[in-house]
Amino acid sequence: MTTIIPFEEGEKNLDWLALCRAFDAGHQLPKAEIADVFLYRGKDTLLNRSAWIDGLGLAVKAATVFPGNPSKGKPMVGGAVNLFDDADGSLTAVVDFHLVTKWKTAGDSLCAALKLARPDSKSILIVGAGTVGASLHAAYSAGFPEAKFTVWNRTPAKARTFAEKHGIDWAEDLETAVRVADIVTSATMSTDPILKGDWFQPGQHIDLIGAYRPDMREVDDTALKRARLFVDSFDTTLGHIGELKIPLTQGAIRKSDVLADYYAPDAMRRTSADEITLFKNGGGAHLDLMCARYILDAWQGT
């Protein structure tokens, strides 16, 4: 019998730190086999992502991203997630797409920050006052409970509204806000870099979520050259996402500059208090699978 897990009921059983532990456990299993298909029509995108982890199961996630939808009163993102049994391939669960996406995306960033950010980080800047920004506030609040949050958005009114809703501060000037933050977590739809490496300070952790297409970037080349670089998966970021694909193609950085992904836990760490760490959250299908499996286990109380 297939289990159906809706958003609100499914979310009641979840915990951000437990999800991070599930990600760590998932990366101890055999490396995931993944296959991504990206289709584009102008600014609209279809992402079809599949993953199979021996011992964990299979997942197929289809997502549509239509940036023009909000102006029409419709959601920007839609899709579906199917979870299949590892032993016999049967459909085990259909999990609400937005539930998996919310927890996978923000949990991915938190998992990296717990490894790469300074444990004593007290100030966190959220760049982008959208839905993902709200998820990042929830996730980082669990991982860094003593931190103070600030939000910046291109439209100041949206930043103010976000800040009032979540009881945090908002910043008018991005450069000033970046310079004083211990952690900068960015989730924008920018195609041109909005975060400048010259603004970064020793000891910061930079978390990049927004860019998901080959033509999208949130930081400039200087940022990449100044920081120690990490990704969640080499396979789903280097050749697909503009944040790294563009500077790799242009020779601004080399593949060897990207030091580790989650499959190398010993290398996925901060080595000094002063270094700048930068993490690209690519959100591959293997993370969707790990997250969906965690959601199902939490739903079943296992």
C-alpha positions in Angstrom: 0.0 0.0 0.0 1.4 3.4 -1.0 1.7 6.0 1.8 0.5 9.5 0.9 2.3 12.2 3.0 0.8 15.7 2.8 2.6 18.9 3.7 1.2 20.1 7.0 0.7 16.6 8.6 4.1 15.4 7.4 6.0 18.4 8.6 4.8 18.0 12.2 7.1 15.0 12.6 10.3 16.6 11.3 13.4 18.0 12.9 16.2 19.9 11.2 19.1 18.4 13.1 17.6 14.9 12.6 17.5 15.5 8.9 21.2 16.5 8.9 22.0 13.2 10.6 19.9 11.4 7.9 22.0 13.2 5.2 25.2 12.1 6.9 24.0 8.5 7.2 22.9 8.5 3.6 26.4 9.5 2.4 27.8 6.5 4.3 25.9 4.2 1.9 27.1 3.4 -1.6 27.3 6.4 -3.8 24.0 7.4 -5.4 23.4 6.8 -9.1 21.7 9.9 -10.4 20.3 11.2 -13.6 19.1 14.7 -14.2 17.1 16.1 -17.2 16.8 19.9 -17.6 14.4 21.4 -20.1 14.1 25.1 -20.7 11.6 27.5 -22.4 12.9 31.0 -21.9 13.1 31.5 -18.2 10.8 28.5 -17.5 12.5 25.3 -16.4 11.6 21.6 -16.0 14.0 19.7 -13.7 13.5 15.9 -13.7 15.7 14.3 -11.1 16.1 10.7 -10.3 18.3 8.9 -7.8 19.0 5.3 -6.6 21.0 4.5 -3.5 21.6 0.8 -2.9 20.1 0.1 0.5 17.9 3.2 0.7 15.7 3.1 -2.4 14.8 5.2 -5.4 13.2 8.6 -5.9 11.9 10.5 -8.9 11.3 14.2 -8.5 9.9 16.3 -11.2 9.9 20.1 -10.7 8.7 23.0 -12.8 10.0 26.5 -12.1 8.0 29.3 -13.8 9.4 32.7 -12.4 6.5 34.6 -13.9 3.8 32.8 -12.0 3.8 34.9 -8.8 2.7 37.9 -10.8 -0.3 35.9 -11.9 -1.1 34.7 -8.3 0.2 31.2 -9.0 3.1 29.3 -7.3 6.5 29.6 -8.9 7.3 26.0 -8.3 5.3 22.8 -8.8 6.0 19.1 -9.1 5.8 15.7 -7.5 8.0 13.2 -5.6 7.7 9.4 -5.8 9.6 7.1 -3.5 10.2 3.5 -4.5 11.2 0.5 -2.5 14.9 -0.6 -2.9 14.1 -4.3 -2.8 11.2 -4.7 -5.2 10.7 -1.3 -6.9 7.2 -0.8 -5.6 5.9 2.7 -5.1 6.4 3.1 -1.4 5.2 6.7 -0.9 4.1 9.9 -2.6 5.5 12.8 -0.6 4.3 16.3 -1.0 6.7 18.0 -3.4 6.9 21.3 -1.5 7.5 19.4 1.8 10.5 17.6 0.3 11.8 20.7 -1.4 11.6 22.9 1.7 13.4 20.5 4.0 15.9 19.2 1.5 17.0 22.7 0.4 17.3 24.4 3.7 18.5 21.2 5.4 21.3 20.8 2.8 22.5 24.3 3.6 22.3 23.7 7.4 24.2 20.4 7.1 27.0 22.2 5.3 27.1 25.1 7.8 27.3 22.8 10.7 30.5 21.5 9.2 32.0 24.6 7.6 30.8 27.7 9.6 32.4 28.7 12.9 30.5 27.1 15.7 30.4 30.4 17.6 28.7 32.2 14.6 26.3 34.7 16.1 25.1 36.8 13.1 23.3 35.3 10.1 22.3 37.3 7.0 19.6 36.0 4.8 19.8 37.4 1.2 16.4 37.0 -0.4 13.0 37.4 1.4 11.2 34.7 -0.3 9.9 31.2 0.6 13.3 29.7 0.7 14.5 32.5 2.9 11.8 31.6 5.4 12.9 28.0 5.4 16.6 29.0 5.9 15.5 31.1 8.9 13.8 28.0 10.4 16.7 25.7 9.6 19.5 27.9 10.8 17.6 28.8 14.0 17.7 25.1 14.9 21.5 24.8 14.1 22.6 28.1 15.6 20.0 28.9 18.3 21.9 31.9 19.7 22.3 33.7 16.4 20.8 37.0 15.5 19.3 37.2 12.0 19.1 40.0 9.4 17.4 39.9 6.0 18.1 41.8 2.8 16.0 41.9 -0.3 16.2 43.9 -3.6 12.8 45.3 -2.7 13.1 46.9 0.8 9.4 46.6 1.5 9.6 42.8 1.1 12.6 42.7 3.5 10.6 44.8 6.1 7.6 42.5 5.8 9.8 39.4 6.1 11.6 40.9 9.1 8.3 41.8 10.9 6.9 38.3 10.3 9.9 36.5 11.7 10.9 39.0 14.4 14.3 39.8 12.9 16.2 42.8 11.6 16.3 44.0 8.0 19.1 45.7 6.1 18.9 48.4 3.5 22.5 48.2 2.3 23.7 44.7 1.2 27.4 45.4 1.3 27.2 46.7 4.9 25.1 43.7 5.9 27.5 41.2 4.3 30.6 42.7 6.0 29.2 42.2 9.5 27.7 38.7 9.2 29.3 35.5 10.4 27.2 33.5 7.9 25.7 34.7 4.7 23.0 32.5 3.2 21.7 33.6 -0.2 18.6 32.4 -2.0 17.9 34.8 -5.0 16.9 34.4 -8.6 19.9 36.5 -9.7 21.7 35.7 -13.0 24.4 38.3 -12.3 26.5 38.2 -9.1 25.1 40.3 -6.3 27.6 39.2 -3.7 31.1 40.6 -4.1 34.1 38.8 -2.8 35.7 42.1 -1.8 33.0 42.4 0.9 33.9 39.0 2.5 35.6 39.0 5.9 37.9 36.4 7.5 36.1 33.6 9.2 32.8 34.0 7.3 30.8 31.1 5.8 29.0 31.8 2.6 26.0 29.6 1.6 24.7 29.8 -1.9 21.3 28.4 -2.8 19.7 30.5 -5.5 21.5 29.6 -8.8 20.2 26.4 -10.3 20.6 27.1 -14.1 23.7 27.3 -16.3 23.2 31.1 -16.7 22.8 31.9 -13.0 25.3 33.2 -10.4 25.1 34.9 -7.0 28.8 35.6 -6.4 31.6 37.0 -8.5 35.0 35.4 -9.4 36.7 37.3 -6.6 34.5 35.5 -4.1 35.4 32.1 -5.4 39.1 32.9 -5.4 39.1 34.2 -1.8 37.2 31.3 -0.3 37.7 27.5 0.2 35.1 26.0 -2.0 32.7 23.1 -1.2 29.6 21.6 -2.9 27.0 19.0 -1.8 27.8 16.9 -4.9 30.5 17.3 -7.6 28.2 15.4 -10.0 25.2 17.8 -9.8 27.0 21.2 -9.6 30.2 21.6 -11.6 28.8 20.9 -15.0 25.2 22.2 -14.5 25.1 25.3 -12.4 26.5 28.7 -13.6 27.8 29.5 -10.2 30.7 27.1 -10.9 30.3 26.1 -14.5 30.9 29.6 -15.8 34.1 30.4 -13.9 35.4 26.9 -14.6 34.8 27.3 -18.3 36.4 30.8 -18.3 39.4 29.6 -16.3 38.7 31.7 -13.2 38.9 28.6 -11.0 39.9 25.0 -11.5 38.1 21.8 -10.6 40.8 21.1 -8.0 39.8 24.4 -6.3 36.5 22.7 -5.3 37.8 20.8 -2.3 35.1 18.3 -1.3 31.5 17.2 -1.3 29.4 15.3 1.2 31.0 12.0 0.1 34.3 13.1 1.6 33.3 13.9 5.2 36.9 14.2 6.5 37.6 17.0 3.9 34.3 18.8 4.4 35.4 20.9 7.3 36.8 24.2 8.4 40.5 24.2 9.1 41.0 27.6 10.7 38.9 30.3 12.3 40.0 32.9 9.8 39.4 31.2 6.5 36.4 32.0 4.3 34.3 28.9 3.4 31.9 28.9 0.5 29.3 26.2 -0.1 27.2 25.7 -3.2 23.9 24.0 -2.5 23.0 22.2 -5.7 20.3 20.1 -4.2 20.7 16.9 -6.2 18.2 14.1 -6.5 20.2 11.9 -4.1 19.4 14.5 -1.4 15.7 14.4 -2.4 15.8 10.7 -1.9 17.5 10.9 1.5 15.1 13.6 2.6 12.0 11.8 1.3 13.1 8.6 3.1 13.7 10.6 6.3 10.2 12.1 6.0 8.7 8.6 5.5 10.6 7.2 8.5 9.4 10.1 10.6 5.9 9.6 9.4 6.0 6.0 10.4 7.7 6.7 13.7 10.8 4.7 12.8 
